[in-house]
């Protein structure tokens, strides 16, 4: 593998791993605060799935560095400019509708992404994706159910869901950007064409919206930057909390 | 120790979260390789974040070492991905008698992720409903029987 390809794979793995880690961290904020007990358990389970996913992906990413890094080193010793998760993942949890809309958009993308990655020429990535795709699909069905319940529920739940969809729409197009590293990985059959994913993603979201009477928002300004490690102000605060222990007591372990 | 004897020995190790079934019956134990006094064991995680994997690995190591192996290495194997289709019929029966409804159908279908008709493990009625898609562990959902009114765990198709 050339140096250039190895670096592209590293960035891609960090993007996948960071998306899982940051989503897991945000979802875990719901633990003990969800609207009802069953949903508290569901959101904690979702958080756990994401953190497990992050562990495998960051561990693999760690092997692409000259000196091997552990998943924990990557999670707890990088600053925000070295993170590549989507901006949407780091946005504050917000209300329950906001979390559901976030879950709907991200899990629909992950379902399609991991489905495509099952065919990756990178055998480690394809083996992992066979498992991840089932989990992502289950997460999507959970988010789609709630999207319908809130959309067809009370006037208040409907309005909150509409607000969440509109607020988050400006963070969706970033998922599908093709950077130089994405192009290189596509040429080598390691990662899929993001533009193709976009079409299927819109179909998938459109089907859920059709059943609830929502419509796909008009495209306006789109936030970007995570491919270059440029983030919203929220990521730094999240990392402060998440990394506190390892920063204060380096190498602390159980 | 012979290869089959090692497999039978490992069959004694229970799944830490569902102690009525062994890791072999669950399909978590994939392969064993013996070289003199060394043993390589391959296990596959049920879910990516299954918190029981570390405990299973340490149980395997402790058991084999207590039976004379000088060194034991437990490897995590991701491919092929674990599926509920690998659970033996015996394991399904044991789950049922433990109060957990086993997976209702094959996992290799796109509709497998939706909960279909599940029978109550307590009274056998098919009049059941989903309380939550997620339950006490990553592999289970929470359901309720509308006949005997008992809530129960359902092992999701995966």
Boltz contact constraints between the chains, C-beta under 6 A:
constraints:
  - contact:
      token1: [A, 38]
      token2: [B, 131]
      max_distance: 6.0
  - contact:
      token1: [A, 38]
      token2: [B, 132]
      max_distance: 6.0
  - contact:
      token1: [A, 41]
      token2: [B, 134]
      max_distance: 6.0
  - contact:
      token1: [A, 42]
      token2: [B, 132]
      max_distance: 6.0
  - contact:
      token1: [A, 42]
      token2: [B, 134]
      max_distance: 6.0
  - contact:
      token1: [A, 45]
      token2: [B, 134]
      max_distance: 6.0
  - contact:
      token1: [A, 48]
      token2: [B, 49]
      max_distance: 6.0
  - contact:
      token1: [A, 49]
      token2: [B, 49]
      max_distance: 6.0
  - contact:
      token1: [A, 51]
      token2: [B, 49]
      max_distance: 6.0
  - contact:
      token1: [A, 52]
      token2: [B, 48]
      max_distance: 6.0
  - contact:
      token1: [A, 52]
      token2: [B, 49]
      max_distance: 6.0
  - contact:
      token1: [A, 53]
      token2: [B, 48]
      max_distance: 6.0
  - contact:
      token1: [A, 127]
      token2: [B, 78]
      max_distance: 6.0
  - contact:
      token1: [A, 127]
      token2: [B, 79]
      max_distance: 6.0
  - contact:
      token1: [A, 128]
      token2: [B, 78]
      max_distance: 6.0
  - contact:
      token1: [A, 130]
      token2: [B, 81]
      max_distance: 6.0
  - contact:
      token1: [A, 131]
      token2: [B, 48]
      max_distance: 6.0
  - contact:
      token1: [A, 131]
      token2: [B, 81]
      max_distance: 6.0
  - contact:
      token1: [A, 134]
      token2: [B, 158]
      max_distance: 6.0
  - contact:
      token1: [A, 137]
      token2: [B, 113]
      max_distance: 6.0
  - contact:
      token1: [A, 138]
      token2: [B, 113]
      max_distance: 6.0
  - contact:
      token1: [A, 141]
      token2: [B, 113]
      max_distance: 6.0
  - contact:
      token1: [A, 142]
      token2: [B, 133]
      max_distance: 6.0
